[in-house]
Amino acid sequence: MTVLTFNDIYAARQRLEPVIARTPLLAAPWASCGHRSLLLKPENLQVTGSFKIRGVCNFLLRLPDAQRARGVVVGSSGNHGRALAHAARQEGVKATVVLPSTTPEATIDSVTGQGAEVRLAPARDCALLAEQLAEEHGHVLVPPFDDLDIIAGQATIGLEIAEEAVALGLDVATVLVPVGTGGLISGVAAALKLTRPGIKVVGVEPELAADAQESLHRGRRVSWPAERVGRTMADRLSTTTVGQLAFEHLRAFVDDIVTVTEDEIASSVTLLARHADMSVEPSAAVTAAAHLYHEHDLPAAGRQVAVISGRNIDPALLARLREKPPLPFHNCTG
C-alpha cells in the first residue's frame, strides 16, 4: 500500500508556503445550533477559485528542470486546468489544457489569459487527447488526482486545519470533505490522521454519484455508469470511480462517507451565498449540506469543519438557486 507520510506532507507545505495562500478557518454562526457548530475552510478563496492550485503547484515544483522544459499538458473540466495554467505561468513552464467542447467562454478565457494553450475535445475524450499530446510533443502529463505529489499538495489543507485549530484553541471533532475521484479527501485525511488522529474525517458525495461511498463500504473500488452520475448538479463530483491510489488513502484514513440530495446541495449554495457572502460551486457546497441536513449521519457532537473546495459556479445557475427559498435545517433559524 502506498500512502502519504508526514514527511511528504510537511515537505509539500514548505514547498508551497511561498506561493499558495493559507486560507483561514471562518466561523459560520448561522449554521451552528446547540452542541453543533461549523467552521468553513474556504479554498474558494484561492487565486484560481479552488483547492486544485495546491496539488498542481506541488507537482510542478517537484519536476526536474529537464521535464519542465518539455512543457506540461492536462485534460480538465475546468478547475484543474485553471490551476495548471496559473501555476505554469508562475513557474515559466509552457502549458496546454484540453477542455471539453462545451466549456463556457469565460472559463476558456481564464485559462488562455494565463498564457496556456487551450485545445477542445468532447468531454469523454479530453484525457485521451491530453495523453496523445504528451506522447506526440514530449509534454509532461499532469495527473488530475491519482498521484502522490498531487495528493501531498492537497494534504496541506488538512495540515492547516490541524495547526490553526491548535493555535486558536479550537476542539475540532469532524472535518467534512467533498469526494469525487478522491485526491482532495486523500490528502486532507492523511494530514489530519497523521497529526490529530482523534479528529474524524468524513467524505461527502451527492447521492446520485456515490461510487466512493459504495467502494469504501464494500472494501473494493466500484464503478458507476457515467449516465447515472451525470445527473447531479455537483458536476465536479460526478465521477464514475475513485482512483486506485485515492482508494488506498480512503481505506487508511477516512472514517466514513455520507451522501446529500440535490435539493440539499442547492439549498446550501444559497445559504452560503446569503450568510457567508460566498460564491460556491455545488460540488463544494456538499460539505455544508452534510452539516446542515444530516446530523444523524455524522459523529454525534462537537465542532465541524467543512472544506469548501471551490467557487467556480455558473453565474446564471447561482442566480437561479438564490431565487429559491432554502430548505430549513436542524431546527435552527436560518
C-alpha positions as CSV (number, residue, x, y, z in Angstrom):
1,M,0.0,0.0,0.0
2,T,1.4,3.4,-1.0
3,V,0.1,6.3,1.1
4,L,1.5,9.7,2.2
5,T,3.8,10.0,5.1
6,F,4.0,13.0,7.4
7,N,7.4,13.9,5.8
8,D,5.7,14.0,2.4
9,I,3.1,16.4,3.7
10,Y,5.5,18.6,5.6
11,A,7.8,18.9,2.6
12,A,4.8,19.9,0.4
13,R,3.9,22.6,2.9
14,Q,7.4,24.0,2.9
15,R,7.4,24.0,-0.9
16,L,4.1,25.7,-1.2
17,E,4.3,28.2,1.6
18,P,5.8,31.0,-0.6
19,V,3.3,30.5,-3.5
20,I,-0.1,29.4,-2.0
21,A,-2.5,31.4,0.1
22,R,-3.1,29.9,3.6
23,T,-6.9,30.0,3.9
24,P,-8.4,30.8,7.3
25,L,-10.9,28.9,9.3
26,L,-14.1,31.0,9.3
27,A,-16.9,30.7,11.8
28,A,-20.4,30.1,10.5
29,P,-22.7,31.1,13.3
30,W,-25.8,31.0,11.1
31,A,-25.2,27.2,10.6
32,S,-24.5,26.5,14.3
33,C,-27.0,25.1,16.7
34,G,-26.6,24.0,20.3
35,H,-23.8,21.5,20.6
36,R,-23.1,21.6,16.8
37,S,-21.0,24.4,15.4
38,L,-19.5,24.9,12.0
39,L,-16.3,26.3,10.6
40,L,-15.5,26.8,7.0
41,K,-12.2,26.1,5.3
42,P,-12.7,28.4,2.2
43,E,-10.5,27.0,-0.6
44,N,-12.8,29.0,-2.9
45,L,-10.6,32.0,-1.9
46,Q,-7.6,30.6,-3.7
47,V,-6.4,32.7,-6.6
48,T,-7.8,30.2,-9.2
49,G,-11.0,29.7,-7.2
50,S,-10.4,26.1,-6.0
51,F,-8.1,23.8,-4.0
52,K,-6.6,22.4,-7.2
53,I,-3.8,25.0,-7.2
54,R,-2.1,23.3,-4.2
55,G,-1.6,19.9,-5.9
56,V,-0.7,21.3,-9.3
57,C,1.9,23.7,-7.8
58,N,3.4,20.9,-5.7
59,F,3.6,18.7,-8.8
60,L,5.3,21.4,-10.9
61,L,7.8,22.3,-8.2
62,R,8.8,18.7,-7.9
63,L,9.5,18.4,-11.7
64,P,13.2,18.2,-12.7
65,D,14.3,21.0,-14.9
66,A,14.6,18.8,-18.0
67,Q,11.0,17.8,-17.7
68,R,9.8,21.3,-17.0
69,A,11.5,22.4,-20.3
70,R,9.3,20.0,-22.2
71,G,6.1,21.7,-21.1
72,V,3.1,20.2,-19.4
73,V,-0.4,19.1,-20.5
74,V,-3.6,18.2,-18.8
75,G,-7.2,17.2,-19.6
76,S,-9.6,19.1,-17.4
77,S,-13.2,20.1,-16.9
78,G,-12.1,23.5,-15.6
79,N,-10.6,23.8,-12.1
80,H,-7.6,21.6,-12.7
81,G,-6.9,23.4,-16.0
82,R,-7.2,26.9,-14.4
83,A,-4.8,25.8,-11.7
84,L,-2.3,24.4,-14.1
85,A,-2.4,27.5,-16.3
86,H,-1.7,29.7,-13.3
87,A,1.0,27.6,-11.8
88,A,2.8,27.1,-15.1
89,R,2.8,30.8,-15.7
90,Q,4.3,31.4,-12.2
91,E,7.0,28.9,-12.9
92,G,7.7,29.8,-16.5
93,V,6.5,26.5,-17.9
94,K,4.6,26.1,-21.2
95,A,1.2,24.6,-20.6
96,T,-1.5,23.1,-22.7
97,V,-5.0,22.5,-21.3
98,V,-7.5,20.2,-23.0
99,L,-11.1,21.4,-22.1
100,P,-14.5,19.9,-23.0
101,S,-16.1,21.4,-26.1
102,T,-18.9,22.7,-24.0
103,T,-16.7,24.8,-21.7
104,P,-18.0,28.3,-21.2
105,E,-16.1,31.1,-22.9
106,A,-15.3,32.7,-19.5
107,T,-13.5,29.5,-18.4
108,I,-11.6,29.3,-21.7
109,D,-10.6,33.0,-21.3
110,S,-9.4,32.4,-17.7
111,V,-7.1,29.7,-19.0
112,T,-5.8,31.4,-22.1
113,G,-5.4,34.6,-20.0
114,Q,-2.7,32.9,-18.0
115,G,-0.8,32.1,-21.2
116,A,-1.8,28.5,-21.6
117,E,-2.8,27.0,-25.0
118,V,-6.3,25.5,-25.0
119,R,-7.4,22.5,-27.0
120,L,-11.1,21.5,-27.1
121,A,-12.5,18.0,-27.3
122,P,-15.7,16.1,-26.4
123,A,-15.7,15.7,-22.6
124,R,-15.2,11.9,-22.8
125,D,-12.1,12.4,-24.9
126,C,-10.2,15.1,-23.0
127,A,-8.0,12.8,-21.1
128,L,-7.2,10.8,-24.2
129,L,-6.3,13.9,-26.2
130,A,-4.0,15.1,-23.4
131,E,-2.2,11.7,-23.4
132,Q,-1.8,11.9,-27.2
133,L,-0.4,15.4,-27.0
134,A,2.0,14.3,-24.3
135,E,3.2,11.4,-26.5
136,E,3.5,13.5,-29.7
137,H,5.2,16.6,-28.2
138,G,7.0,15.2,-25.2
139,H,4.9,17.2,-22.8
140,V,4.7,16.0,-19.2
141,L,1.2,14.8,-18.4
142,V,-0.1,16.3,-15.2
143,P,-2.4,13.8,-13.4
144,P,-5.6,15.4,-12.0
145,F,-5.7,13.4,-8.8
146,D,-4.2,9.9,-8.5
147,D,-0.6,11.0,-7.9
148,L,1.3,11.3,-4.6
149,D,2.6,14.8,-5.4
150,I,-0.9,16.0,-6.2
151,I,-2.3,14.4,-3.1
152,A,0.5,15.8,-0.9
153,G,-0.3,19.3,-2.2
154,Q,-4.0,18.9,-1.2
155,A,-2.9,17.5,2.1
156,T,-1.6,20.9,3.1
157,I,-5.3,21.9,3.6
158,G,-5.6,19.3,6.4
159,L,-2.3,20.4,7.9
160,E,-3.5,24.0,8.1
161,I,-6.8,22.9,9.7
162,A,-4.9,21.0,12.4
163,E,-2.4,23.8,13.1
164,E,-5.0,26.6,13.2
165,A,-7.3,24.6,15.4
166,V,-4.5,24.2,17.9
167,A,-3.4,27.8,17.6
168,L,-6.9,29.1,18.2
169,G,-7.7,26.6,21.0
170,L,-10.5,25.0,18.9
171,D,-11.6,21.5,19.6
172,V,-12.4,20.2,16.1
173,A,-14.3,16.9,16.2
174,T,-15.0,16.3,12.5
175,V,-13.8,17.5,9.1
176,L,-16.1,17.2,6.1
177,V,-14.5,16.9,2.7
178,P,-16.1,16.6,-0.8
179,V,-15.3,13.4,-2.6
180,G,-15.1,13.0,-6.4
181,T,-12.1,10.9,-7.7
182,G,-10.7,11.2,-4.2
183,G,-7.5,13.3,-4.4
184,L,-8.7,16.0,-2.1
185,I,-10.0,13.8,0.7
186,S,-7.0,11.5,0.4
187,G,-4.6,14.4,1.3
188,V,-6.8,16.1,3.9
189,A,-7.5,12.8,5.7
190,A,-3.8,11.7,5.7
191,A,-2.7,15.1,7.1
192,L,-5.3,15.0,9.9
193,K,-4.9,11.4,10.9
194,L,-1.1,11.7,11.0
195,T,-1.2,14.9,13.2
196,R,-4.6,14.8,15.0
197,P,-5.8,11.2,14.9
198,G,-8.8,11.9,17.2
199,I,-10.4,14.0,14.5
200,K,-13.0,12.2,12.4
201,V,-12.7,12.6,8.6
202,V,-16.0,12.2,6.7
203,G,-16.3,12.4,3.0
204,V,-19.4,13.9,1.3
205,E,-20.8,12.9,-2.1
206,P,-24.1,13.6,-4.0
207,E,-26.4,10.6,-3.5
208,L,-26.6,10.5,-7.3
209,A,-22.8,9.9,-7.6
210,A,-22.0,7.8,-4.5
211,D,-19.4,5.5,-6.0
212,A,-16.8,6.3,-3.4
213,Q,-19.2,5.6,-0.5
214,E,-20.1,2.3,-2.0
215,S,-16.4,1.5,-2.6
216,L,-15.4,2.3,0.9
217,H,-18.3,0.3,2.4
218,R,-17.7,-2.7,0.2
219,G,-13.9,-2.6,0.7
220,R,-13.2,-2.5,-3.1
221,R,-13.4,0.0,-5.9
222,V,-16.7,0.0,-7.7
223,S,-17.7,2.0,-10.8
224,W,-21.0,3.7,-11.6
225,P,-22.2,4.4,-15.1
226,A,-21.4,7.9,-16.5
227,E,-25.1,8.4,-17.3
228,R,-26.0,7.7,-13.7
229,V,-23.5,10.0,-12.0
230,G,-24.1,12.7,-14.7
231,R,-27.5,13.6,-13.2
232,T,-26.0,15.5,-10.3
233,M,-25.6,19.3,-10.4
234,A,-22.3,18.7,-8.5
235,D,-20.6,18.1,-11.8
236,R,-17.0,18.0,-10.4
237,L,-18.1,15.1,-8.2
238,S,-19.9,13.2,-11.0
239,T,-17.0,10.7,-11.3
240,T,-17.6,7.1,-12.1
241,T,-15.0,5.6,-9.7
242,V,-12.5,6.7,-7.1
243,G,-8.8,6.5,-8.1
244,Q,-6.7,3.5,-7.1
245,L,-4.2,5.5,-5.1
246,A,-7.0,7.6,-3.6
247,F,-8.8,4.4,-2.5
248,E,-5.8,3.2,-0.5
249,H,-5.9,6.6,1.3
250,L,-9.7,6.2,1.9
251,R,-9.2,2.8,3.5
252,A,-6.3,4.0,5.6
253,F,-7.5,7.4,6.8
254,V,-11.2,8.1,6.2
255,D,-13.8,7.3,8.8
256,D,-16.9,7.3,6.6
257,I,-18.6,8.8,3.5
258,V,-22.1,10.3,3.6
259,T,-24.4,11.4,0.8
260,V,-26.6,14.5,0.3
261,T,-29.5,15.2,-2.1
262,E,-29.7,17.6,-5.0
263,D,-32.2,19.8,-3.1
264,E,-29.8,19.9,-0.1
265,I,-26.9,20.9,-2.3
266,A,-28.9,23.7,-4.0
267,S,-30.1,25.0,-0.6
268,S,-26.5,25.0,0.7
269,V,-25.3,27.0,-2.3
270,T,-28.0,29.6,-1.5
271,L,-27.3,29.7,2.2
272,L,-23.5,30.1,1.7
273,A,-24.2,33.0,-0.7
274,R,-26.7,34.7,1.7
275,H,-25.0,34.2,5.0
276,A,-21.3,33.8,4.2
277,D,-21.3,36.1,1.1
278,M,-19.6,33.3,-0.8
279,S,-20.0,32.1,-4.4
280,V,-19.7,28.4,-4.0
281,E,-20.0,25.7,-6.7
282,P,-22.4,22.9,-6.0
283,S,-19.6,20.4,-5.7
284,A,-18.1,22.5,-2.9
285,A,-21.4,23.0,-1.1
286,V,-21.9,19.3,-0.3
287,T,-20.0,19.6,3.0
288,A,-22.2,22.4,4.3
289,A,-25.2,20.3,3.2
290,A,-24.0,17.4,5.3
291,H,-23.6,19.6,8.3
292,L,-27.0,21.3,7.9
293,Y,-29.2,18.3,6.9
294,H,-27.5,15.1,8.0
295,E,-26.9,15.5,11.8
296,H,-27.8,11.8,12.4
297,D,-25.3,10.5,9.8
298,L,-22.3,12.4,11.4
299,P,-20.4,12.0,14.6
300,A,-22.7,12.9,17.5
301,A,-21.3,16.2,18.7
302,G,-18.6,18.8,18.5
303,R,-17.3,21.4,16.2
304,Q,-17.2,20.5,12.5
305,V,-15.1,21.9,9.7
306,A,-16.5,22.0,6.1
307,V,-13.9,22.2,3.4
308,I,-15.3,24.5,0.7
309,S,-13.4,23.3,-2.3
310,G,-14.2,25.9,-5.0
311,R,-16.2,28.9,-6.2
312,N,-16.4,28.4,-9.9
313,I,-20.1,28.3,-10.4
314,D,-22.0,29.5,-13.5
315,P,-23.4,32.9,-12.5
316,A,-26.7,32.1,-14.1
317,L,-27.1,28.9,-12.0
318,L,-26.2,30.8,-8.9
319,A,-28.8,33.4,-9.7
320,R,-31.5,30.7,-10.2
321,L,-30.6,29.0,-7.0
322,R,-30.7,32.2,-5.0
323,E,-34.3,32.8,-6.1
324,K,-35.5,29.6,-4.4
325,P,-36.1,29.6,-0.6
326,P,-33.5,27.3,1.2
327,L,-34.6,24.2,3.0
328,P,-35.0,24.5,6.8
329,F,-32.1,22.9,8.7
330,H,-31.6,21.2,12.1
331,N,-34.2,23.2,13.9
332,C,-32.2,26.4,13.9
333,T,-33.3,29.7,12.4
334,G,-31.5,30.4,9.1
